[in-house]
Structure formats: C-alpha cells, structure tokens
C-alpha cells in the first residue's frame, strides 16, 4: 500500500476543482481495494456537501498545532495564559448549541421494533432523504476534513476503527484528543479491517461574501445512527457528542449493536483498578448517569490508609467474554470530555490536576489573568470574570459564569492517577450500578447472582441533568445508565446481558453491586459524606470478592454487616448507618409497581427472567412486612 508521507503531504486536484491535501490513500495501489472503497465514500460525501477543500488528517502534533493557530487567528479559540494553562484554549459555543439534543437523536434501524420505545425511530430511507437535503451543499466555503481514528489502541484486539468526515476544526482537534486519530488506521483499513462511517457538518455554508462566525451551527439538527449499515450522520451542531461522533454515537449507540451481533458489550461505564494494602489488584467498571459522581469515582483518592485507585477510563467501557471464562474490559477512548462545573479542588483534585495544560475548554468563564474558572472549581468565585457568553460577570450577577454543561477535553494520559497499562485489556472483577436516589436504595447492595444483577441494572433510576433535555432534578428511568445511548431495543439489550453472562464461568464472572451515595435524611441532608469516603464502600466490595466478610440477606439483595463497613475517621452515626441501609417494604412495593409499568412499555420483549426477578422481589418484600 502507498500512503503519502506525513511530512510531505500529497496534493491532488480532482476533476471538480477541489484541492485534497494530507495523507491521501492512493487509489489503485497494491492491495488497496478497501482503500478504494474508502476513497469512493469520501468522494461521494464531498460531491454531496461541496466543500472548497478536502484535507486528510494524520493526527500528528504538527497538524494539531497548525489547526489550533488557525482557530486562534479566526477568533474561534481564545488562547489561555500559558503561564497558568500552557497550550490550552477556550471555545464559546452559540447559546443554542450547548448540549446533546435527545429529541433530534434518531435510531434508524430497518424495523421500528428493533429501536424500541426508548429511542426515536424513523424509517431509514425517509431519513436518508432528509439528510441528503440538509447536507447538500452544507460545506460550501469550508474545508472538509477526513479523520481516520481508532477506538482503543491502534491494532488492539478489542479495538474498532472509524473515519469521521467533518467541516469543524473544533471537532478535528477534539477527535485528536478523544480518539487515536492517525493515518496508521489507513493501513489497517487497507488490510481489510472493518470501519464505521461517520459524517458531520455544522450546517453553515459560506458564500463568497459571507463572514464566518466564532461558532457556526444551524438551528436544524440531526444526530442519526443507522445500526445495520454502521453509520452515523450528524448535522447542525458543533458541540460535544453531537460533533465528536466517535464518542456516544459510535462508542455506545453503534457499538452496542455491534456487541449484540458479535457477543460483547459497549457500556456507559468508568473503569478503575483498586489496589489493596496487600498489593492485590481488582478491576471495577461502574455505570452512573450524569451528576452521580462518575468522574469522581474514576479519579478517586481513597481516604483510608493503604488503598489506591488507578484510573483506566472515565466514561465508556467495552466488555468481552474471554476464553478463560472471565470478562475483559477496555476503555476505547483516548481522552476525557468532562463536565467542568462541580469539578474542583475539594471534590476531584485529580481531575483539576489533569487540566494543567493541553486542554480545550468549552463554555467556561475566563478570568482577568487569562485562566479559566467555573462554579465549583474554587470555594470562592473571583471578583470579576468574563462569562461563557463573553459578558462581564461578578458574584452579584445572579447567573452562572460557566454554562452548567461546560466541558473540558484533555488527554487521558495526563491524569495523575492513570494506570501505566491503561490502554490494555484488563479482567473485570466487579460491576457497579449507581443512581442519584434520596430514598429506598441502600448505600451498597450486592446482587445474589448475574440475573439479579441484570435486574438491578435494568431498574436504575436517577435525576436528569443539563446534559439531557428535560427538567433538571426530575427522576428518570435510566437502565444501565444507557437510556440515551443504547442503539437498539432496551429489552433486547437486557436479554443480551443475560446471554453474555452465560458465556462466563460462574466463579469468574464479575460480581454485581448497586451503590447510592445520595441517600438523605428527613431534613434533606446527605447521610453519607461521599467523594473520597466512597473508598470505604469499595473496600467492602473488594473484601466481599475476596470472601473475607459476610453479608446480610435482605429483600433487595446482600448488604454489609454494618460493623464491617469501615467508619474509622468519619462522622457517620449508628443511626445514619442504619438509615443508609433501611429497606421499607411498602416503598419498595410501590417502586415494584412502577417497575412493572416500565417493563410493560417494552411488551413481550422483556426477558422472562427479569419478570421472574420482579416477582421474587415482591414475594421477599411481602414476607418482610
């Protein structure tokens, strides 16, 4: 195969007059039939969108530096003070383009029932017609970038490949952080490795006399997944997961379908290594909806002596059963795309230290000294800031300085707690499901077996956040923390979890637990201190895996013998501890009825095993009255 050298990019001029630059795969080279297909696809998108130029990206530092300087020169990036934040930049989005747009996110499976009631479905042929209409000429006056990328280490045994086409330099630079964007991916594609097609346009073409804006976007938005053909098309938004198509769109929605078809799982989970005082290592994946302490747990600093946490991933995990009967896990991402507000010195010092430099900040506030700030970064706000919309701000302004869904994008390798082998697959010892619940759910409860654990995951509820449409604080069903991200019928997804469990050895399968850091007392105060003290719950989980501590049987599952939960050095009273694990049969029976209503929305596709688990739960609750 012949691919242009990175330092001497090929420049060709197609018949259309467009200029192509970068590591262009040469059509007709030996063993290049897969590359010919890639090139033909790129040409077809260029013919539809009509850009002025086509650039094939290589993921190099040189390329990133050139594009970053371009963004600063165009007024689309603000360069931060290098003394405080070297090689870091602030972007401000349009106020209409600040989060995921769930109502405009579609799963276009061939059959509507395969999308299920929790996804927006549209007929794929009808949708393709709509997309052709909006994408037609959408890149006029702009450059079309072709970004080959790998999710997981390039060539890794659990990795997957993709190519994103985009007219957003912000997306190119962010993809360079969040994925392994590299022209080496073209070598794998040339060798016949499958890849996922992703197409993105901000939907803001420029005429010859049009001036660009700092954040181009369209009021019309589409985020569309075609599961059968493994494609993603996104139009109108330049923000986050709407534009970084390798993230939620590919790594969860499309990958969950790939996992269903190929016998693995794509999950909205963090991944950590827990190291006990004895030096034993345990790997834990945890599914938490937004605003439930996910990043804090991924970068936890234990408060109990002798225990350590190493970070492997903060958001997405791919799980595969191994021939040894264990579950193996990787973090397919290369970076963190984290929510800034609430990330601070007192809540997550590891995350703050990760952001020392080489970071893209979006919609945070700008300090007068050229650094950034957001609510929660420090206990006290600066006396004056420029807010996320570019306006003067003081603590008396009566509005947030940073948008509630403002973000940071940074390489995972910068995290102080990142494991040396974080890009490798690891054997999984435990899975945690968590939500934000003020009542009912104990601090920690262990599933009795795999099926019971799947039932726990299927019945998780939590609060809505700024990252999703809806009323902040409203309780929502969010099974497996995957409600917005599962690319097929959620009931079939539960069945797939059950099927994957059958491939594992019962004595090697990960143990499953549910945790809840957010239970409150009658006065509305939190019963558990949370943050670093959550390591005490992890200590109990590890000791359960080791078989060192017993558990109490309850209708909801197994909970600690309260004396075994380490409270040395924290102010949690006996009464608070009792309340953290209290199970009120009447409240649980009401919730069982709500669970049945939820299951009924999926009709006959709910696995019988989950109906049986619900019936068993009711029986145990009624007996405990």
Secondary structure as UniProt FT lines:
FT   HELIX           6..8
FT   STRAND          10..13
FT   TURN            15..16
FT   STRAND          19..22
FT   TURN            27..28
FT   TURN            30..31
FT   HELIX           33..49
FT   STRAND          53..57
FT   HELIX           61..73
FT   TURN            74..75
FT   STRAND          78..79
FT   TURN            82..84
FT   STRAND          89..91
FT   TURN            95..96
FT   HELIX           102..104
FT   STRAND          105..107
FT   HELIX           112..115
FT   TURN            117..118
FT   STRAND          120..121
FT   HELIX           124..135
FT   TURN            136..141
FT   STRAND          143..151
FT   TURN            154..155
FT   TURN            157..158
FT   STRAND          160..166
FT   HELIX           169..178
FT   STRAND          180..181
FT   HELIX           184..190
FT   TURN            191..192
FT   STRAND          195..201
FT   TURN            208..209
FT   TURN            214..215
FT   STRAND          222..226
FT   TURN            227..230
FT   STRAND          231..235
FT   HELIX           240..243
FT   HELIX           246..254
FT   HELIX           255..262
FT   STRAND          264..267
FT   STRAND          269..275
FT   TURN            277..278
FT   STRAND          281..288
FT   TURN            290..291
FT   HELIX           294..298
FT   TURN            305..306
FT   STRAND          308..313
FT   STRAND          317..321
FT   TURN            323..324
FT   STRAND          327..330
FT   STRAND          335..339
FT   TURN            341..342
FT   TURN            345..347
FT   HELIX           349..354
FT   TURN            355..356
FT   STRAND          360..362
FT   STRAND          365..367
FT   TURN            368..369
FT   STRAND          372..373
FT   TURN            375..376
FT   STRAND          385..386
FT   TURN            388..389
FT   STRAND          392..393
FT   TURN            395..396
FT   TURN            404..405
FT   STRAND          407..411
FT   HELIX           412..414
FT   TURN            416..417
FT   TURN            420..423
FT   STRAND          426..427
FT   STRAND          430..434
FT   STRAND          444..446
FT   HELIX           450..458
FT   STRAND          461..463
FT   TURN            466..467
FT   TURN            472..473
FT   STRAND          475..477
FT   HELIX           479..481
FT   TURN            483..485
FT   HELIX           490..501
FT   TURN            502..503
FT   TURN            506..508
FT   STRAND          511..515
FT   TURN            517..518
FT   TURN            522..523
FT   HELIX           531..534
FT   HELIX           535..546
FT   STRAND          551..554
FT   TURN            555..556
FT   STRAND          557..560
FT   HELIX           562..564
FT   TURN            568..569
FT   HELIX           574..580
FT   HELIX           585..600
FT   TURN            601..602
FT   HELIX           603..605
FT   HELIX           608..623
//
